[in-house]
Amino acid sequence: MNDYIIETKQLSKRYKGRFAVSNLNLRITRGDIYGFLGPNGAGKTTTIRMLLGLIKPTKGSVHLFGQSLDKHKIEILRKVGSLVEYPSYYGHLTAVDNMEAIRRIIDVPRTKIAEVLEIVGLTKDARRSVKGYSLGMKQRLGIASALLGNPELLILDEPTNGLDPAGILEIRELIKEMPKQHGITVLISSHLLSEVEQMAGTVGIIRQGELVFQDTIENLRRKSEGSMSLAVSEPAAAVQQLLGQGKRAILSNHVVKLDNLSDEEVAGCVKLLVEQGHSIYRVEENRKSLEELFLHVTEGGARS
Amino acid sequence: MIGKALRADWLKIRGKGLWLLAFIAPTGLIAMQALNYGLRYDYLMNLYADDPWGELLKNIVLFVPISLFLGETLISSLLANIEHHMSSWKQLLALPVSRSAVFGAKFIIAVILLSFSCLLLSIGAVALGAALKFPLDSIPYGDILRIGFLPFAASMPMLSVSLWLCLSYKNQSLPVTFGVIIAIVSMFSMSMSEYLPINWPLFSYYGPQQELFVGAGLISGLLILLLGAQHFARKDVN
């Protein structure tokens, strides 16, 4: 028995001959925040719908809490809170009644409603009918519904859609606290890496229905390590001398570029150039931003 | 489990005009007869002198099938729209509740609403009869209850089909058009075979062999309901 809260094997879904999701092997460990990333239309929502049993996979299996979703659906869903895409709500009812409609099915004490509305900051508007809410408030209501059943696993599909920066920050802080305070595992999807990188422990990147990256955020960062560029008085000669020492230097735009060096190696190169009589004007590090790396991965470059 | 889904639905139909519809339909039927009798009171009282209650009920029941077909269509559509409107299916069906329970709860809500209409029709008939000064010592309570409930039982297949279509398709124009056509055709189909399900509601009151039509309606309604629930349990929710 492993401790994966979510494990999918070869999960695939075909729509009209085209695979929206193909051979997805997701692995999400207990207590983790998993950032599920991909551009719009990559298959994130389709995957999430399959995780919740809303649509049937064409092929492959979903196991949540080590149990087959196919066989123990009700039992599993009791431990899952979800928010799929844009929020669902009953516009003619107040926030409290919306919650009550869900509470009557999942059977938690009535006091829980006020508690979750407080968490998402809707207490003041709880008695207004939801159709008058702003998009951000509806989104919060959706998050409140997801929290209502004391879930062990939260599945949030683009939860910060339509929120203003302050709201995004608030929700982010809220989600960060989930594993720490309540031991909740979180799967959060987004098309923005920047939104997820500050809270996720693991990220999975999906492109055209295929998982192209799945690893810890540290390993993703490591991949983004950049190059050093040295501005020197005679760049062409400097490159020759560095190449002579077995360093992989290239000349670009009158600047010497060095890829993937440790601190010691950089120091060694600089020392060498100084000893050879070069004047060194600047030593700069060019970091690839995670966002660039993300674009690189999602646009069909590197796969790992 | 179906009880939980039912309690949730009970809350959700609030303020959606479903109760209003269930109230207006029978009230309208009674008002129509009030007008009919009001305009030619002396003539009709003379004509129906032998059995004023029975003839009043016959006048009312003529319009019961079309009202039932329309009512079943509209109630199904309004019920389905509560979930379709803001795509609440994805939230509702990700809750720990079986899909057949969700489907069954909607059906029961529709039956409760329509039963309320039938009961109101019976009460209205008594009130109208009393207002028209019919003999109060010979009120045929049995027949009065039967004018609504028997045709309703015989029209169950329509409710099942309509609910199935409305819950399955987000676009309600197909199921509503279907229901309206059935309702209109039912006004003119009496000359056709009694095997035709749209004729069952009227035959279930007129007889002979009323119980056959009621039974056929209940059984086929239940069968279609089970088929619908099966389909609903397997379909993808987008």
Interface residues (C-beta under 8 A of the other chain):
Chain A: R49 L52 G53 L54 I55 K56 I74 E75 L77 R78 V80 S82 V84 E85 Y86 P87 S88 Y89 Y90 G91 H92 L93 D97 E100 A101 I102 R104 I105 I106 D107 G142 S145 G149
Chain B: K4 A5 R7 A8 L11 K12 R14 G15 K16 I82 H85 M86 S87 S88 W89 K90 Q91 L92 L93 A94 L95 P96 V97 S98 R234 D236 V237 N238
